[in-house]
């Protein structure tokens, strides 16, 4: 593999920037190919190629390079670098929910559950419930009590409002939310009782307002426990 000495390496970067500023795509690609052998990391080379393509407004091709770079960083256990690329990907294409799912996996590995909560909130706002169900199923144990209760409550209401959702799925989420209340009990967090009977009662009132049949099921479920 051909490597450049420091002087030529710096000059090549200058040339690349010059080609981009002049919109000279073919020359820029030629300089990139020379540089790509000297960056020392295939994932970084892919990421830089994505940057270059984006400069020339080839967004779709750039996205594919970024996806490969993110996966390669992940395989190298360079999770922070992989997270940075995935976050950039989401700014380019927020409709690709699989990228969000992969990003949440990386947040879990790096102990950043609050970032998972952020994406869950956005997915709930956009009614992307299948992805929320997948993420919650995989990472629910990472959230603190307040976040866990809030997410499960909001998800249960969203499912009730979704007319395409089966009763079985809604009841499963409803029971899971009630289990969270019972498990957390009156745990204190930030000066508040997270799962107090008062908070549970407020949840049940909201359930009744959404659907009386689910409220009856919730009451019967609690009586059995």
C-alpha positions in Angstrom: 0.0 0.0 0.0 1.4 3.4 -1.0 1.8 6.0 1.7 2.7 9.6 1.4 5.3 11.5 3.4 4.0 14.2 5.6 4.7 17.1 3.2 3.0 15.4 0.2 0.2 14.3 2.5 -0.6 17.8 3.6 -0.2 19.1 0.0 -2.7 16.4 -1.2 -5.3 17.6 1.3 -4.8 21.2 0.1 -5.2 20.0 -3.5 -8.4 18.2 -2.6 -9.9 21.2 -0.9 -8.9 23.3 -3.9 -10.6 20.9 -6.3 -13.8 20.9 -4.3 -13.9 24.7 -4.1 -13.5 24.8 -7.9 -16.1 22.1 -8.4 -13.6 19.9 -10.2 -15.1 16.5 -9.4 -12.9 14.2 -11.4 -9.7 15.8 -10.1 -11.0 15.7 -6.6 -11.8 12.0 -6.9 -8.3 11.4 -8.3 -6.7 13.2 -5.3 -9.0 11.3 -2.9 -7.9 7.9 -4.3 -4.3 8.9 -3.6 -5.2 10.0 -0.1 -7.4 7.0 0.7 -4.3 4.7 0.9 -2.7 6.9 3.5 -5.4 7.7 6.0 -4.7 4.5 7.9 -8.3 3.3 8.4 -10.7 1.9 5.9 -13.7 3.2 7.8 -12.3 6.7 7.8 -11.6 6.5 4.1 -15.2 5.5 3.5 -16.4 8.4 5.7 -14.2 10.9 3.8 -15.4 9.6 0.5 -19.0 10.2 1.7 -18.0 13.7 2.6 -16.5 14.2 -0.8 -19.6 12.9 -2.6 -21.8 15.1 -0.4 -19.8 18.2 -1.5 -20.7 17.4 -5.0 -24.4 17.0 -4.0 -24.4 13.2 -4.6 -26.4 12.6 -1.5 -27.6 9.1 -2.1 -24.2 7.8 -3.0 -22.8 9.6 0.0 -25.3 8.0 2.3 -24.2 4.5 1.1 -20.6 5.4 1.9 -21.6 6.7 5.4 -23.5 3.5 6.1 -20.5 1.4 5.2 -18.3 3.6 7.3 -20.6 3.4 10.4 -20.7 -0.4 10.2 -17.0 -0.7 9.8 -16.3 1.6 12.8 -18.8 -0.6 14.7 -16.9 -3.7 13.7 -13.7 -2.1 14.9 -15.4 -1.3 18.3 -14.9 2.4 17.6 -18.4 3.2 18.9 -18.0 6.9 19.3 -16.9 7.3 15.7 -19.8 5.0 14.5 -22.3 7.1 16.5 -21.0 10.3 14.9 -21.5 8.9 11.4 -25.0 7.5 12.2 -26.0 10.8 13.7 -24.9 12.5 10.5 -26.8 9.9 8.5 -30.0 10.7 10.4 -29.6 14.4 9.6 -29.4 13.5 5.9 -32.2 10.9 5.9 -34.4 11.0 8.9 -36.8 8.5 7.2 -34.4 5.6 7.6 -35.5 4.2 10.9 -33.1 1.3 10.7 -30.3 3.8 11.2 -32.0 5.0 14.3 -32.4 1.4 15.6 -28.7 0.8 14.9 -27.8 4.1 16.6 -29.8 3.2 19.7 -27.8 -0.1 19.9 -24.6 2.0 20.0 -26.1 4.3 22.6 -26.8 1.3 24.7 -23.2 0.0 24.4 -21.8 3.4 25.4 -24.3 3.9 28.3 -26.2 6.8 26.8 -29.9 5.8 27.5 -31.0 9.5 27.5 -30.2 9.6 23.8 -32.3 6.5 23.2 -35.2 8.3 25.0 -34.8 11.3 22.7 -35.3 9.2 19.6 -38.2 7.2 21.1 -39.9 10.5 21.8 -39.4 11.6 18.2 -40.7 8.3 16.9 -43.8 8.5 19.1 -44.5 12.0 17.9 -44.3 10.7 14.3 -46.4 7.6 15.1 -43.6 5.1 14.2 -44.8 2.7 16.7 -43.3 -0.5 15.3 -39.8 0.9 15.8 -40.7 2.2 19.3 -41.8 -1.3 20.2 -38.6 -2.8 18.8 -36.4 -0.3 20.7 -38.3 -0.6 24.0 -38.3 -4.3 23.8 -34.5 -4.4 23.4 -33.5 -1.5 25.7 -36.3 -1.0 28.3 -34.0 -2.2 31.2 -31.6 0.7 30.5 -34.0 3.5 31.4 -34.4 5.0 34.8 -37.7 4.6 36.5 -39.2 7.9 35.4 -38.2 7.5 31.8 -39.4 3.8 31.7 -42.8 4.7 33.1 -43.2 7.7 30.8 -42.2 5.8 27.7 -44.5 2.8 28.4 -47.4 5.0 29.3 -47.1 7.1 26.1 -46.6 3.9 24.0 -49.8 2.4 25.5 -51.8 5.5 24.6 -50.4 5.7 21.1 -51.3 2.0 20.5 -54.8 2.6 21.7 -55.2 5.4 19.3 -53.9 3.4 16.4 -56.9 1.8 14.8 -54.8 -0.7 12.9 -53.3 -2.2 16.1 -54.6 -5.5 17.4 -56.3 -5.7 20.8 -53.7 -8.3 21.8 -50.8 -5.9 21.2 -52.5 -3.1 23.1 -53.3 -5.3 26.1 -49.8 -6.6 26.1 -48.4 -3.1 26.4 -51.1 -2.1 28.9 -50.2 -4.9 31.2 -46.5 -4.2 30.8 -47.1 -0.6 31.8 -49.0 -1.7 34.9 -46.2 -4.1 35.8 -43.8 -1.2 35.6 -46.0 0.7 38.1 -46.1 -2.2 40.5 -42.4 -2.9 40.2 -41.3 0.7 40.8 -43.9 1.3 43.5 -43.3 4.6 45.4 -39.7 4.9 44.3 -38.4 8.4 44.8 -36.6 10.2 42.0 -35.8 13.9 41.8 -38.0 14.6 44.8 -41.1 12.9 43.3 -42.8 9.6 43.8 -42.4 8.0 40.4 -44.8 5.2 40.7 -47.1 6.2 43.5 -50.7 5.1 43.7 -51.7 8.7 42.8 -49.7 8.5 39.6 -51.1 5.1 38.8 -54.6 6.4 39.4 -54.0 9.3 37.0 -52.8 6.8 34.4 -56.0 4.6 34.8 -58.2 7.7 34.4 -56.5 8.5 31.1 -56.9 4.9 30.0 -60.6 5.1 30.7 -60.9 8.3 28.7 -59.2 6.5 25.8 -61.2 3.3 25.9 -63.5 2.0 28.7 -62.9 -1.7 27.8 -59.1 -1.3 28.3 -59.8 0.4 31.6 -61.9 -2.5 32.8 -59.2 -4.9 31.7 -56.5 -2.9 33.6 -58.6 -2.9 36.8 -59.2 -6.6 36.6 -55.5 -7.2 35.9 -54.5 -5.2 39.0 -57.1 -7.1 41.1 -55.5 -10.4 40.2 -52.1 -9.4 41.4 
